[in-house]
Amino acid sequence: MSVSSDGTTRRTYLDHAATTALDGRVLEAMMPYLTTEWHNPSSIYIESQGTRRSIDSAREKISSIIGSHPDEILFTSGGSESDNLALRGVLEARRGLGKHVITSAGEHHAVLDPLEQLERSGVADVTRLPLQRDGTVSASDVKNNLREDTVLISIMHANNEVGAITNISEITSLAKGYNDRIIVHTDAVQSMAHLPITIDNLAADLITFTAHKMYGPRGAGALYIKSGTPLAGQIIGGGQENSLRAGTENTAAIVGFATALEISSQQRDRDLANERALQKMLISELPRRIPYLGITGPRDLDKRLPGHVSCVVGFVEGESILLALDLAGIAASSGSACTTGSIEPSHVLTAMGVPQDLARGSLRLSFGRNSSVDDAQELLLKLPKVIERLRALSPNIMEPSPDWTEWF
Ligand SMILES: Cc1ncc(COP(=O)(O)O)c(C=O)c1O
């Protein structure tokens, strides 16, 4: 926390991978649909026709940015719903033709948990690949695990905890070369907020998106469904979204999502340069200033989300660091927001091979569009003191175990 010239205290937000503030321009675009243009887009009167046109034009805007056909975009409530729909929808549509699914052990829980449930109920037979040391998934691992009965592959594009970017188009081409009926799904929730995602550069059949990581509203997202992909709807009871997702459309959220994506693609170069510079600053300074701190995720920045920094800190618990940083005015995360509060070491770090005791000291710092050098400096000033204090309180500081050293 720092005190500004007007005497107010300033909080430093370093958790943009968890969610982002609604952009004022997005709010402005959404306002009419929350106030005057609130009509049901499925009704026949003139007001509803206007609302319907706004949804159609949001769909066209998103399609033209990612290079899809408008009919291939299905609006959902966000990343979790799109992931669930992709997995459950394909397995239901492919029932009787095979139930083998390949995924990685480092996926988001919105993929891991439905697959675990589908496996328990006998619908899926799941192979979970380990992550490579840098957090990416190896295409040859996928290739070596393909089977006659493989129907679905679900591998995320960029990992939310360590920012590692996996080459999805390589996985798709290996899978289709083996059997062109295999469906490839990727969760691009984290990458769409930073990178120029197109249908051509990902080459997947199903792609999960969400709006709230790119200054859009929470509760809005989409699933890209390549034309011809077999998929059974999971929310039924209405004809909306091509009968694949029943429920009156959230026009404001849909318009907000399209506006957020448009703004983010227009100012991507500027945002990216800022986020990369701040990321580089922490990646080089943190290990220099804090003993027994290792950066996790890819060293090669081309394989890493811009603005994303993750690390492990020996001899401290991630939760204790977060609480101390919070008191010092800095909001950060130990991994994904969804695992905060859990004392289990991160499943992503353990899938990468980080020793369990070291993985408990994980920290994720994620910059965004409005982050500044002051934010990075604030962290560089406060974090070493926080770690030193926590280590001094700990009764059992020992020598690092030999299996830690490769992570520093
Ligand atoms: C990789 C990934 N997938 C899915 C989700 C869930 O998205 P939503 O919050 O829109 O449901 C998140 C959110 O943290 C995420 O990081």
The ligand as a Tripos MOL2 file, in Angstrom:
@<TRIPOS>MOLECULE
LIG
   16    16     1     0     0
SMALL
NO_CHARGES

@<TRIPOS>ATOM
      1 C1         -7.8590  -21.4220  -17.8800 C.3       1 LIG1
      2 C2         -9.2030  -21.0940  -17.3100 C.ar      1 LIG1
      3 N1        -10.2830  -21.7820  -17.7240 N.ar      1 LIG1
      4 C3        -11.5060  -21.5400  -17.2450 C.ar      1 LIG1
      5 C4        -11.7050  -20.5650  -16.2930 C.ar      1 LIG1
      6 C5        -13.0970  -20.3130  -15.7990 C.3       1 LIG1
      7 O1        -13.6290  -19.2060  -16.4840 O.3       1 LIG1
      8 P1        -14.9280  -18.4540  -15.9210 P.3       1 LIG1
      9 O2        -14.5050  -17.7660  -14.6630 O.co2     1 LIG1
     10 O3        -15.3070  -17.4950  -17.0100 O.co2     1 LIG1
     11 O4        -15.9730  -19.4870  -15.6940 O.co2     1 LIG1
     12 C6        -10.6190  -19.8170  -15.8150 C.ar      1 LIG1
     13 C7        -10.8040  -18.8030  -14.7600 C.2       1 LIG1
     14 O5         -9.9640  -18.5720  -13.9280 O.2       1 LIG1
     15 C8         -9.3310  -20.0880  -16.3400 C.ar      1 LIG1
     16 O6         -8.2470  -19.4260  -15.9340 O.3       1 LIG1
@<TRIPOS>BOND
     1     1     2 1
     2     2     3 ar
     3     2    15 ar
     4     3     4 ar
     5     4     5 ar
     6     5     6 1
     7     5    12 ar
     8     6     7 1
     9     7     8 1
    10     8     9 2
    11     8    10 1
    12     8    11 1
    13    12    13 1
    14    12    15 ar
    15    13    14 2
    16    15    16 1
@<TRIPOS>SUBSTRUCTURE
     1 LIG1         1 GROUP 0 **** ****
